[in-house]
Amino acid sequence: MSEKIRLTTAQALVKFLNQQYISVDGVETPFVEGVFHIYGHGNVLGLGEALENNPGRLKSYQGKNEQGMAHAATAFARQNLRQKIFAVSASAGPGSANMVTAAGTAFANNIPVLFLPADTFATRQPDPVLQQLEHEHSTDLTTNEAFKAVSRYWDRIDRPEQLMSALIRAFEVLTNPATAGPATICLPQDVEAMAYDYPVSFFNKRVHYVDRKLPTQRELDGAVAAITQSKRPVLLVGGGAKYSEAREELVALSEKTNIPIVETHAGKSTVEFTHPNNLGGNGILGTSAANKAVMNADLIIGIGTRYTDFTTSSRTLFDFDNTKFLNINVNRGQAYKFDGFQVVADAKAALQSINKNIGDYQSSYGEETASLKQEWENERNRLAATEFNRNDFKPEIADHFNQEILNDYADALKTELTQTEALIKVNDVVDSDAIVISSAGSLPGDMQRIWNANVANTFHLEYGYSCMGYEIAGALGAKLAKPEQESYAVVGDGSFLMLHSEIVTALQYDKKINLLLFDNSGFGCINNLQMDHGNGSTGTEFRNVNNEIMNIDYAKIGEGYGLKTYSVNNLEDLTAAVEDAKKQTVSTLIEIKVLPKTMTDGYDGSWWNVGVAEVSEKESVQKAAAERQQILDNARQY
C-alpha cells in the first residue's frame, strides 16, 4: 500500500499549495505565492492553524476587507501575467460573501485566484450556526452558492478526501490560459479540522506546463491569406497578447508590414506608446487616431481580445459590411466572434508563425499612421494646456454645468485645476517604469486616452468589471508583484469612498504604494452619463442637505492612517508632490482637487449603448431615446 500521512483538510491544503509549480517556456517557478486572509470562526481554527504551524514557503498577509484583499490577489496575478497567484480565505457568511464582487472582477478579467470561503458545518450538528442562512427548500444551500456565477471552477469539500480531486481540477483551470479565472473551493468549518490519511504521493511536486498552442497549417495559411489580401489591416491588441508576452512578435509584424497597432483596456502597454505605429486605446474610450484607423480598416486582427462593448463601441465602431476579422485567441469561443477567421492558438506562437510566412507584404498606410499619431499628440497637448477661467470657460464635457456652477465648484474645492492637465502632468513626472492602476469612473477614459505608457506592462486598467474600489487594493497587489517599481493607484473620490481599507495592509507590511486621488466631489462619470441623455443632475454630485458642494479633506484621512500626504490644487504643487513622494519610503496620498466636466470626452466612434427611457415627460430624454434607436438600427446585432 502507498505511504500515508495523517493531516487535517486544511493542513493538506497548505501542504498541496506549497508543491504547485508552473512552467512557461522552460522556466519553472512556484505558482502559489501565499494566502491573504481575514480570520473568523469559520477559518481561524482550521486554515489558520495550518498556516500558523506549517506554512512552508507560503507568505501570509492579513487583509482588512475581504473584497479588498481579493482585489489585491487579482492585481498580483495580473501583474505577474497570470504566472503566479494568491489564495484568499475568509470566514463563513458575510466574510465570504464580501469576496463575491472580487471573484466577479477576476472572472471578467480572466485572472486566476484561488478563493477559499469558509462554509457552514457539513455535519449540520449545530445548524443553524452563527452567520448561516436558512432556506426552507434546501438545507444544503449556503452563502457560497453565490460564487458559482463568478467562478471558472466551484466545489465544496464535505469530506476530507474530496479535497484531492477538487484541488487537481481547480489547478487545471487556474493554469490553463483558455479557462483562466477564479477557482472557488468552499471549506465547511468542521471539515477544515477533520483528519484523514492522505496518500503521500498527493503532495509530490506538481508542475503545470503552459505549452504554447501552435496554429494548425490551415489556420496559418488562412491568417496569412487574410492579411496579405487586405490593404488596411489593424492589429487590435487585447489582454491575451499581454499575458502571452507577445510584445516582440507584435512589434516585428507591425514594423515589417507597416500595420498600425491599437489597444484594448487590458492590452494597453503590451507595446509601449512610444512605438511609432501604436495609435493608443480604441473604442468608447479610444483616441481619435485609433478609432479612425479601425473605422476605416478592411481587416481587424484581434489578438487575445473579448471584443467587449467598450472595445467595439457597442458593435458600432467597425465597418461590418466591409471589414473582415481575423481572431487569434487561445479560447475557441472568443475566436468565433464577429464571424472572424479563427486561429485558436497562443498569441505569441501564432504571431511567430505569421511573421515567418508573411513574406514582403506591406499595408497601404504609408505615412498615414504617423499622421494620425501626430494628430492625436496635438490633441493631447491641447488637453494638457486646458486652463479654467471664471468668465467664459468651455469644459470638455459641454452644455452640462453653466459658468456659475463651475465657479461654485472652483470656490468650494479651492481649485482651478482641470482633470486632463493634472493627469498629463502626473504622466510626465512619474518614473517611466512606474505601474499605474485604475478601474472606475471617468479616470479610465482619461487613462485609456491620454496616459502614455512608455514601458511595457506598466499600465493596469481593470475594465473587464470596472469595479469601484479595485484601485488601491490593486496598487498593493501590483507592488507585491513588482516590489522594485513604484505603484500608483489613480482613483477618484467616489471609488476611494467605496473601498480603501488595504491602505492599512500596505502600511502594516511596509509595501509602499502611492495614491493619486482625483477629487471632483461626486460620481462625475455617471453625472456625465445622465446629463448626456437628457436627464438633470441628480444623485451624483456630493452635496449636503443645504445643496452645498462638499469638500472632504482626504489628505487628513490619509494622514490619520499614517500615509505621507499632500493636498494640491495647481500644477506646480502637483509636480512637487509627485517628486517628493518618490523619495518617501512610506506609502503616500496626493489629494488632487479638480473641477467637474474637465475629463476627456468621446472622440470619433465613441458611442455606448445604454438604456434610455422610451417614455418620458422630458423632451430631452425623448430626443436621446430617438437618437439611440437610430444608431441601434445600424449596429451589428451579434
C-alpha positions, 0 to 999 in steps of 0.5 A: 500500500502507498505511504500515508500521512495523517493531516487535517483538510486544511493542513493538506491544503497548505501542504498541496499549495506549497508543491504547485509549480508552473512552467512557461517556456522552460522556466519553472517557478512556484505558482502559489505565492501565499494566502491573504486572509481575514480570520473568523470562526469559520477559518481561524481554527482550521486554515489558520492553524495550518498556516500558523504551524506549517506554512512552508514557503507560503507568505501570509498577509492579513487583509482588512476587507475581504473584497479588498484583499481579493482585489489585491490577489487579482492585481498580483496575478495580473501583474505577474501575467497570470504566472503566479497567484494568491489564495484568499480565505475568509470566514463563513457568511458575510466574510465570504460573501464580501469576496463575491464582487472580487471573484466577479472582477477576476472572472471578467478579467480572466485572472486566476485566484484561488478563493477559499470561503469558509462554509457552514458545518457539513455535519449540520450538528449545530445548524443553524450556526452563527452567520448561516442562512436558512432556506426552507427548500434546501438545507444544503444551500449556503452563502457560497452558492453565490460564487458559482456565477463568478467562478471558472471552477466551484466545489465544496469539500464535505469530506476530507478526501474530496479535497484531492480531486477538487484541488487537481481540477481547480489547478487545471483551470487556474493554469490553463490560459483558455479557462483562466479565472477564479477557482472557488473551493468552499471549506465547511468549518468542521471539515477544515479540522477533520483528519484523514490519511492522505496518500503521500504521493498527493503532495509530490511536486506538481508542475503545470506546463503552459505549452504554447498552442501552435496554429494548425497549417490551415489556420496559418495559411488562412491568417496569412491569406487574410492579411496579405489580401487586405490593404488596411489591416489593424492589429487590435491588441487585447489582454491575451497578447499581454499575458502571452508576452507577445510584445516582440512578435507584435512589434516585428509584424507591425514594423515589417508590414507597416500595420498600425497597432491599437489597444484594448483596456487590458492590452494597453502597454503590451507595446509601449506608446512610444512605438511609432505605429501604436495609435493608443486605446480604441473604442468608447474610450479610444483616441481619435487616431485609433478609432479612425484607423479601425473605422476605416480598416478592411481587416481587424486582427484581434489578438487575445481580445473579448471584443467587449462593448467598450472595445467595439463601441457597442458593435458600432465602431467597425465597418461590418459590411466591409471589414473582415476579422481575423481572431487569434485567441487561445479560447475557441469561443472568443475566436468565433466572434464577429464571424472572424477567421479563427486561429485558436492558438497562443498569441505569441506562437501564432504571431511567430508563425505569421511573421515567418510566412508573411513574406514582403507584404506591406499595408497601404498606410504609408505615412498615414499612421504617423499622421494620425499619431501626430494628430492625436499628440496635438490633441493631447497637448491641447488637453494638457494646456486646458486652463479654467477661467471664471468668465467664459470657460468651455469644459470638455464635457459641454452644455452640462454645468453653466459658468456659475456652477463651475465657479461654485465648484472652483470656490468650494474645492479651492481649485482651478485645476482641470482633470486632463492637465493634472493627469498629463502632468502626473504622466510626465513626472512619474518614473517611466517604469512606474505601474499605474492602476485604475478601474472606475469612473471617468479616470479610465477614459482619461487613462485609456486616452491620454496616459502614455505608457512608455514601458511595457506592462506598466499600465493596469486598467481593470475594465473587464468589471470596472469595479469601484474600489479595485484601485488601491487594493490593486496598487498593493497587489501590483507592488507585491508583484513588482516590489522594485517599481513604484505603484500608483493607484489613480482613483477618484473620490467616489471609488476611494469612498467605496473601498480603501481599507488595504491602505492599512495592509500596505502600511502594516507590511511596509509595501509602499504604494502611492495614491493619486486621488482625483477629487471632483466631489461626486460620481462625475462619470455617471453625472456625465452619463445622465446629463448626456441623455437628457436627464438633470443632475441628480444623485451624483454630485456630493452635496449636503442637505443645504445643496452645498458642494462638499469638500472632504479633506482626504489628505487628513484621512490619509494622514490619520492612517499614517500615509505621507500626504499632500493636498494640491490644487495647481500644477506646480504643487502637483509636480512637487508632490509627485517628486517628493513622494518618490523619495518617501519610503512610506506609502503616500496620498496626493489629494488632487482637487479638480473641477467637474466636466474637465475629463476627456470626452468621446472622440470619433466612434465613441458611442455606448449603448445604454438604456434610455427611457422610451417614455418620458415627460422630458423632451430631452430624454425623448430626443436621446431615446430617438437618437439611440434607436437610430444608431441601434438600427445600424449596429451589428446585432451579434 
